[in-house]
Amino acid sequence: MKSHLLFWGVLTIFLKAVLVTAQDEDESIVLAENKCQCTRVTSRIVPSPEDPSVDIVERNIRIVVPLNTRENISDPTSPLRTKFVYYLSDLCKKCDPVELELDNQVVTATQSNICDEDSYMETCYTYDRNKCYTTMVPLMYKGEIKMVETALTPDSCYPD
């Protein structure tokens, strides 16, 4: 009997946790997610604390600071990074081209008007798992030391 009640109690707590988590995710809209800089900007509409009849927009900025990362993530011998700089305008910038259909024509556009391909250089604080990172390492082969290129993110560099 005790194990039966314990099972239903644990099941109830689990279901409540799942429903609360799902409810929070449904209300939030992801404005920007930058995996290179480990950031995520979301917003949701909530009642105002001063006047509950008025809805306000709440912005949440989540920044995960990766510890033990290098100044140059492609060089395992570079010094540890101690300075992390985030600009909200850069986090919300969506410069990737998107294809749209306008008047039966397919056009390519970006979702931001402040994209300048020449001057925009994003600093990555961690590996983007969709990008291939490589570095040169010394390899001894038949008594000779040769510099060979090796993958730091093999899943992204080599197809299945």
Long-range contacts (C-beta under 8 A, 24 or more apart in sequence): 28-60, 31-59, 31-92, 32-91, 32-92, 32-93, 32-94, 34-91, 35-126, 35-128, 35-129, 35-130, 36-122, 36-124, 36-125, 36-126, 36-128, 37-63, 37-86, 37-91, 37-122, 37-123, 37-124, 37-125, 37-126, 38-63, 38-64, 38-65, 38-66, 38-125, 38-126, 39-63, 39-64, 39-86, 39-91, 41-88, 41-91, 41-92, 61-88, 61-91, 65-125, 66-125, 66-126, 69-125, 69-126, 73-124, 73-125, 73-126, 73-127, 73-133, 73-152, 74-133, 74-134, 74-135, 74-152, 75-135, 76-135, 76-152, 81-125, 84-125, 85-123, 89-114, 90-122, 93-120, 95-120, 127-152, 127-153, 129-153, 129-155, 129-156, 130-156, 131-156, 132-156, 132-157, 133-157
